[in-house]
Amino acid sequence: MPSRNARPKPPATESEYRAIAAQWARAKQLREREAAAGKPTQPSTTDDAQRAALDARRKTAFERRFLWTVGFWVWLLCMHIIGILLFTSGFLLTRLVLDDRSECASPPIASLLEWEARGTVEGGCWHPKTFDKAVIVLIDALRYDFTVPVEDESRAEVFHNAFPFLYESSVQSPGNAFLRPFIADPPTSTLQRLKGLTTGTLPTFMDIGSSFAGTAIEEDNLLMQWKDQGKRIVHLGDDTWTALFPDYFQPNISRAYDSFNVWDLHTVDNGVLDHIFPLVGQEQKQQWDVLIGHLLGVDHAGHRYGPNHAAMISKLQQMDNFIRNLANEIDDDTLLVVMGDHGMDGKGDHGGESDDEVEAALWMYSKKPVFGRTQPEFKTPPATAKIRPVNQIDLVPTLALLLGIPIPYNNLGRPIEEAFVGPKGDAWNRLAAASSVTSAGIRRYQASYFQARGIDQNNYPGSPASLWSDAEALATEPAKSKPWEALYKAYTVYQEETLRICKDLWARFDVPKMILGIVVMAFGVIVLLLYVSRDEDEDFAVLDDVELDFAENSLELQNSTAEPEAVSYKTFSKSLVKPGLLGAALVGVVSSVLVKATGSNDWLLVAAATAIGSMAAVMAALLQIRGTYILNLLPNTFWGWLSVVFTLSQSIGFASNSYTIWEDSISLFFLSTFGFTSAIAALRRPTIAERTLGTYNSILFVILGRLASFSKLCRDEQMPYCTSTYYASANSSTSAPWQLAVPFAVFLILPSIIKSYMSTSRSYEGLAPAWIGYVFRGGLFLAAIYWTLDAADNNNWLTGLPDQMLKTIQVSIAQLVLALAFVAGTTAFIWAPPCISILTTPSSTRTAQITVLGYGNTNGARYLLLPINIAGACILLSKPMGGGAVALMLWQMLALAEIVDLNDTATETIGPVALALLGNFHYFKTGHQAVLASIQWDSAFIPLLSIRYPWSPLAVGLNTFAGQVLACVGAPLLALWKTSPKRKGVLESASRALAALVAFYAVQSLATMTWAAHLRRHLMLFRVFNPRFMMAAGVLLVVDVVAIAVALLGVRTNVLAIGEVFGFAD
């Protein structure tokens, strides 16, 4: 980050003094002549009126400046949104959805078999039908190793041996059941998995945004085929199905339940269990053909507690009993399928592509022996998910052919061999026939897709076309001598190669749009750097000069009707917004006309052109205002260069997957470097007091960072060189009992720490003692009580209480804490007077001596109330270790403010950059990593019993980005700390500090974009680089919004409240 200011508080220049002195002398002579002429002097009431009028004018001018400043930040937010949208449209993979449907009467190839009622639903459309009905049970997050018993108790995890029925039945009755690993394609969120499980296609990252508002599946799928063939479908459980398949299910007997309340382990499961057994009974089994039950208890137990918890044992045992009973109830013509849609990681979360997240289980069961094995050793289910796994998309053709319906048109899966090879394992003709019709469907889909995309098919050796020819050559041999096993294997090779080709095809990136997104983001970074850069001789740099202030105020009072000449910082934002809007309008109109004329309808290109044109106009305005060149962005101070080193080092490091994986530890190194550098700088201060305080706060800053580093959540790639401490264990998502001491320590210590920092400037006055000492401390105590009750609920410490009673009490406490932080806190912040006290000391003269306690920190002390309120909410919404990390971050922010003041670096960029680093560091310390699985979805239910929009997403967002949000709100504090009410340019100082902080995050977003684009063929792209880009983009948008909606509004409220008491400084 550049910094052009070597002297934070330079004295007024000689020319300014001469100009003001001349005006002052003329005004004084005029007053003396009026007095000599016998004109009475203006009474004090007139002076008061003039002062009031001056204040009113300054207040109006300030409000105008504020609106223009907000306008600039809203414009900048739009630029960032356009840049991110452009890049993601070319980077995050998309797939063309074809509207074609398979039909029963139109198989893609003639079947290799003959059977009765061929080509009908009753006999089987494309293959002989095996079952009339199907019961499909989806146990959400059923990881494969949950189903495999472990005889050696010393190696068994808590969850082992709780769900043995699937394994035992497969071993004891191989003709009736089989169990295999069921591998999901990332992203491993439920909605994407349901799309794959019903269409046979691969999801893409562009789908993941639909996880919480699923849109209906319109492409060909199993349920569409069942419905078209007149089958009656009943659904019980997770309501995601009703969003994906509206109007598919029998209305009177289907039951859907809310799927996002991860605190509720039983409602959905109990609902499924209560309704499914009557439906499979003799009286009601004629009301349906396909029965789908989706249970969520295992998934919710994982999210809430992790897999190594008694609640998980209880859930798995319940599922074991349920499946045993269900297998006994079905008849011979019904297929029973039990599967997981994905697994879960060691904490019980999912969404990424780690082994534990993608390794689910698949079990099929029939009362009549229809299943077989191609090898005798295959009768025993695989010991691990690495042995003989099947892709989840393979379920689609398998179910379709077993139930006699056409395979969905877009399917890429292949038949599961156990379902077609026969009980003796020798029915190669049936297996080859199933594979033949499936392969033909895949070939038809591939041809349609290539035609729609305008892609030519190749016929080189080993290509799908060549492999298809090889398989067809075997298929044309006489039936009696047909090599069925070789034919099946030939079709399998074709299917595997086609799947690989399609995966590669959908990994084709739109490079031009990615480059446009990078260009837009780069322009945004340049705008921010120009905005932040300051010259030494700028009038804005004259912050606190008593003589100039007195002279200017006196002149304005003597001629109050004349508006003083506006200085550049007062019109700075206005001079940027106008050309930005003008440039956007001109380029936007021209580009829109061109798009309409060409008929391309690519409106993202219009947005790109508009953004680039607008930012070019703003950059031209900035360069014109500054009278400088791009080279002037280079810093000319040590602190400026340190900001650049910190920013560029991190940005360059994202090109390495190991750097990105260990970012949490590397961030601590940067923060420690800043702390030690500040300590050395403090030793050069002129007084012993300054040297002592500067060194103390610098070392304290480092120690607090080291203390916060004990809160750690390890990602899979860090194993085994990392130990998680955020939860009770690496396989848990609950806190350990000893961690409950953390929120109580925060309650006891944090308010006293805040008091100590305010007391040094005599600012612990006014509302501060009551708010910090009682309201804030009370909120921290309630948060500690909340997490104690949560632990009691998780560990069953309070037995005998009615169901949901403890949770209801917790929610009430949480809502009270948030009401104190946001409702009461916002009200208090708006209406509170400055944190000052006035002492009147009697004097020997007639005039008493008046002392204003806290005057020197009027701006900073009052603004501090805002970060305190935000921190209080974040402490509640984070788990105990996370709350401790947030408290340490607030302490570090106060130490940083003192460091910046003592080292006279308030106008340098190092303060905001260090604060941005601090925000990222505490993102990791509050139990997060740059992976989707680390999102703590259960935080949505801290203040609520069920999902409510927009409050639930806001709670999750505040939990996830607590560090960056607090850093953004704290940025103005660095500019306002230890400043008096006569400080000029408060709004502009705060806006510049915010710009430096946002510039750091914008550079990170630009860097992660660039490296993700450059490394788009890297093996770790979607495991490391893509999640880090998504995190950087999310952080940038969050801090943009918080800067506008919280920080700048907070500065405005602060200035107005102080101006009402002391008058407006400018």
N, C-alpha and C positions, 0 to 999 in steps of 0.2 A: 504494500500500500504506500503510495507516495506521500510525502509530507514536505511542504515547502516552507515551513515556519520554524526557523531556528530560535526565534525569541517569542515565547508565547504571549508575553505582555509588554510589547515595546512601548516606549514613551511616545507622546504625540510629537509630530515633526515640527521643526522651527517655523515652517510656513503656516501650519495650522495655528500655532500660537499667535503669530503676527496678525493673521486675518481676524481671529476672534478678538484679540486685544484691541485692534483698530475699531471693530464694531462696538466693543464694550466702551471704549473712550468716547465715541460719538454719542452713544446713548447716555453716558454720564454727563456730558456737556449739555445735552438737551434737557436733562432733568434739572441741572443747576440753573439754566436760563429760565426755566419755568418757575423755579422757586424764587429767583430774583425778581421776576415779573409779578410776584404776588399770587400766582396760581396755587391754589391749595393742592397739596399732595393727595393722591388717591387714598381713600381710606382702606383699611385692611379688608373690609368686605369686598371691595373691588378686586384686591389681590386674590382673595379666595375664589372669587368668581372666575378670574383669569386662570387660576390654577385648575379649577374644575373644568373649564372649557379646554385647557391644554390637555388635561388627562382624558377627556372625552374624545378629543381628536386622536390622541395617541392610541386609545383603546380601539377606535374604529379602524385606524391604520393597521394596528396589530391583527385584528380580525381579518382584514383583507389579505395581509401577508400570510396568515395561517391558511386561508382558503387556497391561495396560489401554491403554497408549499404542499398542501394535501393533493392539489391537482397534479403537481409534479410526481408525487409518489404513486398516485393512481395510474398515471401515464406509464411510469416505470413498471408497475405490476403488470399492465397490459402487455408491455414489451416482453417481459419474462414469460408470460403465459404463451404468447405467440411463438417465442423461441423454443420452449419446451414442447409445445404441440407439434411444431414442424419436425423436430428431431424424433419424437416418439412415433409420429406417423410413418417415418422411414425406418425406424430402428426396431420397435417392438413388433414382433412378427404377426402377420395377418394371413388369413386364408380365404380364398374365394369360395363362397358357399354356392353350390349348384342347386338349382330348384328341381332337378330331375328326381323322379320316384321310380322305384322298382315295382313291377306288377307281377301278379301271380301267373298270369297267362303268357308272360314274355320273359322267360329265363335268358340269361346272357349267353348260354350255350346249351346244347342238348345234353341231357343227363347221360351218364355212363351206365345207369341202372334202369330197370323196368320195375314198376310196382303198380298195385291196384289203385285206382282213382288218382292216377298221376296228373299233376297240373291243377289240382283242386285243393281247397283249404282242408277238406275232410281227409284226403289222403296224403297231402303234402305238396306244396307248390313246386319246389325245385328239388326236393329230396324226400325220401320216405319219412313220414311223420312218426315220431316216437312217443310223444306225450300229448294229451288233450289239454291239460292245464299246467300252470306253473305257479308256485309260491316263491317269490323272490324276497329274501330277507337281507337287507343291507344294514350291517352293523357298522356305523360310522367309526372310522379310525381303527378298525380291527387289524392290527399289525400281525404279520405272519407268525412272529415268535410268541405271540400270545396263545397260539393254538398248538404249539409243539411242546409236549411234556419234557421235563428235565429230571432224570432220575437221580443225578448227583446233587444232593441238597446244597452242597458247598458252592456249586456253580449256579444254583437257581436264583433268579431274581424274585422279587415279591410277587410279580404277576404270573410267574410260571406255574403250571399245573392247576390253574383255576378254570381252564376251559378245555378239558381233555377230550370231549366227546367227538369233535371233528376228526382228530387224529386217530382215536381208538376205533371208530366206525370204519375209517378208511383201511386200517390194518386188518381188522377182523372180518369185514365184508367188502372186499375190493370190487366185487361185482355190483354192489349197491351204492358205493360212495368212493369218492377220491378227493384228496386235499392237495392243492398246489399253491406255490407263491404266486401272487397276483400283482404284477408290477404296474404302477401308475405312471403316467407321463406328467411331468411337472408343467404348470404349477399345481400343487397338491391341495387345492381348495375344493370344497364339495361340489360347487356348481360346475366347475370345469371337468371334474371327474364324472359327473352325471351326464354331461354332454358326450364324453368319450364312451361311457358305458352304454349309451343308447343309440349313438350314431355310428360308432366304429371309426371315428376320425380323431385326429390329434388336436388338442386345444392349443391356443397360443396365448402369449402374455397380454394381448389386447383384450382377451376375454376376462381377465382377472378383475377388472373394474366392475364387472357385473355381479360379483359375488354377493353383494348386499342388495341388489335390486335386479334379480335375474329376469332377463327378457326371454320370451317364449322361443323355443327351438322350432324353427320353421323348415329346416332341412329334413330329409328323409331319416326316420329313426324307427326303433322297434315299436314304440307305442303308437306311432302313426300307422305302421303296418298292421298291428293288432286291431286298431280301430277300423281301418279300411277293410279288414277281413271280417268285420262284425264281431270281434272279440270284446267282451265286457271286462273293463279294467277297474280294479278297486285299489285305492291307495290309503295307507295308514302311516302316520308319523310326520317326518320332516316336511314343512310346508314349502320347501324349495321346489318340490315336484309340481306343486300347483302353479307356481310362477313359470316354470319351464313348459308345462303341458296343461294349459288352461282348457277346461271343458272336455278333458279326456276321461275323467273318472266318474264312476257311478255316483250320482249326487247324494243318495240317501244313506249309503253305507260306508262311504269314504270318510276318513277323519284326518284333518291336517292340524298340526301343532306348531307353535312358534319354535324356530330353530336356533335362535341366537342367544337365548338365555343360558349361558354356559354355567351359571350357578345352579341351575335346576337339573339334577341328575335323573329325575324319576318321572316327571309328568309325561313326557313323550313316550318313554318305554312302557310305562304302565298303561297308557292309552292304547298302544299297539297290542300289548298282551291281553288287555281286556276285550278287544274287539276281534282279534285274529282267530282265536279258538272257536268262537261261535260260527265264524265264516267258513272254517274248514270242516265243520261238523256236517252231519248228514242233512240237517234241515235247511242249511243255507248255502251249501256248496254249489247248488245249481244257479246261484245269483251272479256268479263271476267265472271268468276264464283265466284271468291273470290277477294275482293278488300280490301287491307290493307293500312290504313293511320296512320302514326306515327308522331304525332306533338310534338315539343320540347319546345314551347314557355313558358309553365307553369314551366317546369323544369329549364329552363335557367333564367327565372325571379326569381325563388327561389334561384338559385346559386348566381345570381348577386346582388339581392336586399333583398332576404328573403320574406316570405309570407306576412308580414304586410307592403306592399308598394303599391303605386298607380299603378305601372307597373303590379303587380299581379292582381289587380282589373281589369285592362284593358284586360289582357290576359284571365281571367276567363269569362269576359263578351263577349269577342270575341268567346270563345269556346261555350258559351251558345247560341249565335246567330247561330253559325255554326251547332250545333247539331239540333237546331229547324228546320233550313232550310233543313238539310239533312234528317231528319225524314219525312218531307213533300215530298221529292223527290223520296224516294224508293217505290217499288211496293209491292203487297201483298205477293209475293213469296220470298221476300228478308228479311233476318234477319239483324238487325242493333245491333251491340255490341259496347259499349263505356266503356273503362276501363282505369285504371291507372296501371302501372307496379310496382309502389312502391309509398310511400309517401315522405315526407320531414320533417326534424326536424325544430326546431324553427328558424334556420338560413337559411333554404332552402337547406340544404345539405342532403345526404343520403349515404348509404353503410353499416350501422350497423343494429342493431336489436331493436332499441327503438320503442315504440308504434307508434309514428308519422311517422316513416320511413317504417313500415310494413303495415300500414293501408291505403290501396288504395280503390278505388270505382269500382263497376261493375254495369253496366246498360244494360239491354237487351230490345229491342223494336221490335214490329211487327205491321204492319197495320191491320192484321187480329188478332182477339183475340185468342191467344193460351196459354197464361200464366195464372197461377192460384196460389192460396194460400192454404196450408193445414189447416190454422187457420184463422178465420176472422180478428183477430187483426194484422195479418201479412201483411194486405193490406197497412198499413202505414210503410214506410221504417224505419229501426232502427234509433233511435235518436243518437246513438254513435256506433263506430266500435266494441265495446265490445259485442253488442247484435246481435245474429244470423249471425255471419260472415261465409263466405265460403273461403276455401283455393283456392289459385290461380290455383293449379293443377286440381281443380274440373272443370275448364273451358274446359279442353281437352276432357274428355268423353262427356260432354254436347254438345259441338260444333260438335264432330264427329257423335253422334247419331242424332242430329237435322238435319244435312246435309247428313245423310245416308252413311257415310264412316266408315271403321273399326276404332276402338279405337287403337291408337299407342300401340305397344307391351309392352313398359316399363312403361305404365301409372299406377299411384297410386291414382289418384283422383277419386271422385265419382260424379254421376249426381247431378246437382242442381235441387232441387225438383220443383221449380216454372215452370221450362221449360217442365215438363212432367206430372204434376198432373192435367192438363186441366183447362179451364176457370172457371169451377164450383168448382174446388178443390177436385173432387171426383174420378178422373181417377187413382185410386191406382193400377190398373192392368198395365197401361202403365208405371207408376213410378217404380213399382216392376220389370217389365220386363227390363227396362233400368238399374236398379240397379243389376239385376241378371246377365246380360251379362257383365256389368262392373266388377262385383265381380269375375266372372269366368276368365276374362282377368287378373285381379290382381293375382288370384290364379295360373294361368299358368305362369305368370312372376315370381312369388315368387318361384315356383318349379324349373324353369330354373336357377334362380339366385343361389338358394341354391345348386343345382347340380354343377354349375360352380365353386362355392366357396368351395365345399366339406363340406357343412353344413347339418346336419341331422335335419329334421323337428320333432317337438314334438307334442304329441297328448294329452297333459294334459288338464283338464277342464279349459275353458276360452282361450285356445290357438286358433290360426286361424283355424287349422284343425278341432278342436272341434266345433267352431262357424259355420264353413262351413257345417258341418254335421247337425247342428241344423237347418240352413236355408234350406238345401236340403230336410230335413224331411217335412218342411212346403210346399215346392214346389211340392212334389209328391202327395199332396192331390188333389181330383177331381177339375176340373176347376170351376164348379158351386159353390162349397163350399170352394174354396181356400181363405185363409185369406190374402188377398193382402196387407193390411196395415201392419199386423204383419210380413209378408214376407219381405216387404220393410225395416222394422226396423231391422229385423234379418240380412239382407245383409249389412245394414248400420253399425251395430255393428261389423260385420266381417271386413268391410273396415277400420273402425277406428283402430281396433286392429292390422291389417296387416300394416297399415301406421306406427303405433307406433313401431312395431317390426322392420320394415325397417329402421326407424330413428335410432333405437338402434343398428342395425346391421352396419350401416354406421358410427356409432360413435365408432367402434372397432379400437383401435389404434395398430400400430405396435410397441410394447414396446421395442423389441430388438434394432430396429433402433433408437428409441428415446434415449435409453441408450447409444448407440454408439455415437450419436451426442453429448450427454452431456459429454461423456468421452473425445471426441476430443476437445471440447471447454475447458474442465478442463485442459487438457494437454497444450492447448494454453495459458491459464491463468498462469500456472506454468512457462512456458517459459518466459512470459513477466515479471513475478515477479523476476525470476533469472536474467533476462536481466537488470532490473532496479536496483537490489541490488548492493551496492558498499561497499567495505571495506575501512577502514580509511587509510590503508597504501598503497593503490593502487597508482601507478604512475600517473594514470589519474586524481587523486585528486589534483596534483600539477598544479594549474591553472595559477597563476600569481606570479612568483618569479623573481624579476629583476636580482638578482645576478646570479642565475642559467641560466637564459636566456642569459645574457651577456657572461658568460663563454662558454656555449654551442655554441653560434653563433660564438664566436672568434675561437674556436677549429675547427668548420666546415669550416670557411673561410681560416684558415691556412692550412687545408688539405682537400680542397673542393672535391677532387676526391674520397674520401672515404665516402661511405654512412654511416651515423650514425646508430648505433644499433637501430632497430625498437622497440619501446616500445609497451606494450600489447594493449593499446587502438587503436593503428594504425592497428592492425591486428585482432581486436576483431570480427568485422562482418564477415570477411573472414573465421575465425576459426569456425563460426557457420553455414555459408551457405554451406560449403563443406560437413561436416558430414550430414547436413540436406538433401542435394541432394543425397548423397551416400545412406543414410538410405532409402530414398524414392524409389530410383532405385532398391535396393535389395529387399525390401519388396513388391514393386509394381510388379516386375517381378514374384516373387514367388506366390503372391496372384492371379495374372492374369492367371498363368498356372493352379493353382488349380481350378479357376472358369471355365476355358475352359474344364478342365478334367472332372469336375463334371457336366458340362452342365447347371449350374444354371443361368448363364448370369446376375447375380446380381452384376453389376459393381459398385454400391454404396458401397458394402462391400469391394471391391478392393480399392476404394478411402479411406474408413475408415482405412483399414489396412495400406495403404501407408502413410496416415497422422499420424497415431499413431507411426509407425516405424520411420518416419522422425523426429517427435517431440521427441521421446525417444533418438534418436542420438544427437539432439541438446541439450537436457537436460543433457545428459552425458558429452557433450563437455563443457557446462556451468559449471557444477560441477567440472570438471577437471581443467578448467581455474581458477575458483575461489578457488579451494582447500577447498570447504566448503560443508556443508550438508544442507538438506532442512530446518532444524531447524534454520539455519542462516538467513532464510527469515524473521524471527521475528524482528520487529524494535527494536532499542535500544535508540531511542530518543522520546521526547514528541511529536514532529511533526509527526514522523513516526507512532506512535500509534494513533494520531488523524486522520491520513489518513485511517488507518485500521478501526477505529470506523465509520467514515463517510461512507466508502465503504460497510462494512458489515451491518451496520444499514439499509441502503437503500435496500440492497439485501435481507435481511431477511424480511423486511417490505413488499416485493412484494408477500409474502404468504397470505397477508390479502387483501381482495377486497376493504375494506374501505380505507386502506393505499394507494392502487394503485389509487383509485378514487380521493383522496385528495393529490396526490403527488405534485401538483403544490404549495400548501401551505406549505407542509412539507419541500420542497427544500429550501424555504426561511428561515426556522428555522436553517437548517444546515449552510447556508451561513452566517446568522447572528451570529451563534455560532463561526464560523471561524473568523469573523470580530472582535468580542469582545475578543476572545482569542489572536488575533494578537495585539489588543490594549494593553492588559495586558503585553504581551511579549515586546512591544515597550517601556514600562515604565522601562524596565531593561537595556536599551541601555546606553552606557557610557556617551554620550554627550547630552546636552539639545536639540540641533538641531535634533539629531536622534530621541530622545524621542518625540519631538513635531511633526515631520513629520510622524513618525510611527503611533502615536496615531491619528493624523489627517486623514491619508489615511485609517486607519482601520475603524474609525467611518464613514468616507465618504462612504466606501465600503458598510457598513450596510444601511446607509441612501439611497443610490442609489438603493439597492435591494428593500427596502421598497417602494420607488417611482415607480420602475418598476412593483411592485405587483398590482398597480392600473389598469394596463392593464390585463384584465381577460376575458377568454372565458369559460363559465361554461358548463360542460357536464350534461347530463340529470340526472345522479345519484346524482349530487350535489344539485339539486333543492329540496326544496325552500330556501336552506341555502346559496345560491350563487347568486350574481348579475353580469351579464355580462356587461363589459364596453368596450370591444374591438370594438364592432359595435355600431350603434346608439341605438339598443335595443336588447333584447333577441330574437326577431323575425325578425331581420334584418341582412343582410350581406353587408350593406353599412355603411360608416362612418358618424357620426353626423357632422354637420357644425362646431361645436366648436372644433372638433378634428383636423381640418385643421391647427389650431395654432401649433400643435405638429411638423410637418415637417419644418415650418418656424422657430420655436424655435431651432430645431436641426441645421438648416442652420446658424443661428446667433451665437450659443453657441459652438457647438462641435469643430470646427476648433480652436477656442481660447483655449478650454480646452487642446487639443493636444499640442498646442504651449506652454502652461504653463508647461506641463510635460517635454517637450524637453528643454525648456529654463533653467530649474534648473541644467541641466548638460551642458549647453552652446551648445546644439546640434541643436538648431533651426537655422542651417546654411546650406550652399550649396543649394541643390534643395528644401529643406523643406519649406522655406517661400513661394516660388512660387507655389509649388505643393499643399501644405495644405491650404495656405491662399487664393489662387485664383482658381486652378483647382478643388480641392476637395470641396471647398466652393461653387464654381459654379455648380458642380454636385448636391450638396445638394439643391441648389436653384431651379434647374431644376426639381428635384424630388418633391419639394414642389409645383411647378407649375403644374406638372403632376397630383398630387392628387387633386389640386384645380379644374382643368379641369374635372377630373373624377367626382367630386362632382357636378359640373355644369351640366354634362351630365346626371347624375343620377337623379337630382332634377329639370331638365328642366329650369335652370337659363338662358340659352342662347337660346332663341327661334328664329326661322327664319333662322337658319343655315342649309345648305344642309345636307342630311343624310350622316352619316359616316365621315363628315368633322372634327368634334371634335375628333372622335376616331383616325382619321388619324394623326391629330396634336399630340395627346397624344402618339401614337406609335412612331412618329418621335422623340419626346422629350425623351422617354424611351430608344430608340436605341442610342441616343446621350449620355445619361448618362452611359449606359453600355459600349459604346465605350470608354468613358473617363476612366471608372473603369478598364476595362479589356484590351483593345487594347493599348490606350495611357498609362494606368497605368503599364501594363506589360513592355512596351517599356522603360518607364522611370525607372522602377525598375531594369531592366537589365543593362542599360547604365549609370545610375546616379552614380556620385562619392560619397564618404562618406559625411555625413552631418557634415562637419567641415569647419572651416575657419582658415587661418594662419595669425597671426599678427606679424609684425616685429617691434621691439622697439629699437630705437637707444641706444647705450651704450657708456659709457665713454671709454671703451676698444675698440680694433679694431673689435671684434666680436659682431655683433648685437644679441639681445635677441629675440628668436623666440617662439611664443606661439601658440599652436594648440588648438583652441576652439572646444570643443566637443570630444576631444581625449578620455576621460574616458568613453564615451558612444557610441563609434564609431560603434560597432556591433549592439547594440540595436536600436539606432536612425535610422539607415538606414533600418534595417529589419522592423521597424514599418510601413514603407510605404506600405508593402504588406498587413497586416491586415486592414489598412485604406482603401485601394482600395476594398478589399472584403466587408468591412462594407458599403462602398458607394453603391455597387450593391445590397446588402441585404436591405438597407434602401429603395431603390426604389421599390424592388420587394415585400416589405411588406406594408400592409395598414398603414395609418398614425400612429395609436397606435403601430403597430409592428415596424415601422421605429424608433419611439421614444424609444422602448425597445432595439433595436439594438444599437442605439446611447448610451444609458445608459450602455449597456454591454461593449462597447468599452471603455467607461470611467472607468468602474469597472476593466477592464483588465489592464489599465494603473495604477490604484490605487493598484491592486494586484501585478504588477511588482515592484512598489515602496516598498510595504510591504515585498515582498520576498527579495529584496536587503537590506533594512534597518534591517531586522531581521536575515540576513545572512542565509537564508534558500534556496539558489539557488540550492543546491544539494540535498535538501530534496524533498520528493514526495508530500508534502502538497500543493505546488503551483499548479502543474498540476491537482491534485485531486480537489482543489477548483475551478479551471478553468473548469474542466469537469462538476462539479455541476452547475457552472454558465451557461454552455451551455445547460444543461437540463432545468434549471430554465427558461431561455429565450426562449426555445422551447415552453413552455406554455405561456409566455408573448407575443409571436408573434402570438397569436390567434390559438393555436393548443392544442389538447388533444390526449391522446393515444386511439383514436377512428378513424375509417376510415372516418367518416362524417366530421371531422375537416380539411381534406385536402382542401386547397384553390385552386381548379382547375382553377379558373378565373385568377390566376397569370400567367398562360401560355399565356394569351392574353395581358399582360402588354406591352411587347415589340413586339408583333406580331398581325397581323390581322386575321390569321388563324393558324391551327396546322401545325407546321413544325418540323420534327425530325432532329437532336436530341435536338433542341433548346427549344421546348416547355416543354419536360420532365425535361430539365436542369433548366428551370425557376421555375417549380413547386418544384423540389428538393431543389433548393436554398431557395425558400420561406419557405418550410417545415422545413428544417434542418439548417436554418440560424444560430441558436445559437450554435449548435455543430460544424458546419463548421468554424465559427469564433473562437471558442475555440480551435479547432485543429490547425488552422493557427497561433493562438496566443501562443501556447505552447512553441515554440522555443524562443519567446520573453522573457519568464521568465528566460531562461538560458542565454540569450545574453544581457539583460538589464544592463546598467552600467558596461560594460566590454570593455576593450581597444583592439586595433588591435593586440596586442601581446598575446592575450588570446589563450592558446593551447586547442586542443580538442573541438573546437566550434561545429563541425559536430556531434561528439559523445555526447556532452552535449545536443544539440538540439534533437538528436535521443532518448536519455534517457528520456528527458522531454515528448516527444511524446509517448514513451512507457508507462510512468506512466499514462498519460491521456487515452491512448487506453486500458490499463489494467483496469481502472475504468469502461469503457464501456463494456469491455469483461466480467468482473465479473457480471455486470448487465445483460448482455445477457445470461450468464450461469445461473444466479439465476432465471430469468424469464422462461428459458427453464425448469429448474428443478421443479419450482413450478407449471408451466402449466402441466407438466407430472404428478406430484403428485396429482394435483387437476383436473385431466382430466374428472372426473365425477361431478365436482362442477357445481351448477346451473348457476354461472356467468362465466363459462369458456370462452364462445365465446363472451361474452359481456364485460369482464374486462381483464381476464388473457391472452387470446389469442391475442387481440390487443396490449397489453403491450409487449408481447414477440415479435410480429411482429415489433413494434417500436424499441425495443432494438436491434434486429437483423439488421434492416435497418440502425440504427444509427452506429452500429459497422462497417458495410461495408462502409458506407459513410466516417467515419473518417479514416478508413484504406486507402481508395482511396485518400482522401484529403491530408493525411500525406505524401503519395508518390508523388502525382502529383503537390501539391502546396507547402506544408511546407518544405519538404526536398529539393525540387528544389529551393525554395526561399532561404534556408540557403546556398546552393551551390552558387547561384548567389551573395549572400551577401558576402561570403568569397572571391570569385574571385574578386569582385569589390574592396574590402578593401585591398586584397593582391596586387593588381596592384599599389596601392598608397603606402602602408606601408611595403610591402613584406609579405610573408607567415610566420606565426608564427611556424608552424610545418609541 
